[in-house]
Amino acid sequence: MSVDASNALLSWYSVDKRSLPWRVAEGEWPDAYRVWLSEVMLQQTTVAAVRPYFEKFTSLWPGVERLAVTDDADVMAAWAGLGYYARARNLLACARTVVAHHGGEFPDTEAELMKLPGIGRYTAAAIAAIAFGRRAVVVDGNVERVVSRLFAVEEPLPAARATLYALTDTITPDRRCGDFAQAMMDLGATVCTPRVPKCLLCPLADQCAARAGREPERYPVKAAKTARPRREGVAYWLEHEGEVLLVRRPASGLLGGMLALPTCGWSGEAAPPPVAAQWQDGGSVEHVFTHFALKLRILRAQAEKRPEGIWWPIERLEEAGLPTVFAKAAVRGAAE
Ligand code: SF4
């Protein structure tokens, strides 16, 4: 990209950038904690979904030291509903590492950032560029789309990722690197959209090979999708005197460390029902995870005695921070 095009993009960004709660006014440096928190939350999650969680987390834990001393269960509960729960576990591990080994200050290079839990190449580059002004190649899904169009890349995703990274490297300037990265993200989110890109409003239109070829929507080229596998399982809704039995899932694995209904069958476990009881059909719910689609059948029963376990008042179940699939199952379980 020519210097003129890079300047055109930065000028466009100065006027048309999105107003986001983790951004600061031009000329100010954002707090690395807020940049890190927003980037972790935005992994595979939309800006609209992240906004209220970002506001909640920064109001509960305004800095990394406060977050680092918080109980795991409180953070997991606050994260509930945002999905990809390994991020919340890594968030805490990262906050504690920053406090224990870096004096509460995030390191300012990609290489050091990538040694922290939950920080991969993209997140390290984004923090280094946005919070510390380092030259870093920042490629998220929006940037992939813009670059694949600018250069009319015919290689299909996901194999094209290395090519798109290398091409982004060729157009990343040495100065205002954080603004450049965010400008490319914003351009992808608001102008170079997946369908019907607004090429007439685009500051890079003169440079764009896909526009010159008159079919920008054809990019990025994608490999044919394979069908998502389906799994089935059972969730148990066991009530006793206005409370329901919950379990804490194992720390590692899908939905690790989260409170949940007892289950069997869907993630490889073959657990029996939590007690012998007159189990009745409570219907089923569907949920789509990244790698599979789940049909979860609900079995309901009243416990005559109260077995050991985590018993939660049904009236206050929304405070338990159940992940979305169990929140859906609880609606069915509590329905009768
Ligand atoms: S000209 Fe159109 S296709 Fe090319 S980068 Fe701009 S919005 Fe995207």
Residues whose N, C-alpha, C, O or C-beta is under 5 A from the ligand:
A	BS01	SF4	V146 R149 V191 C192 P197 K198 C199 C202 L204 A205 C208 A210 R211 P216
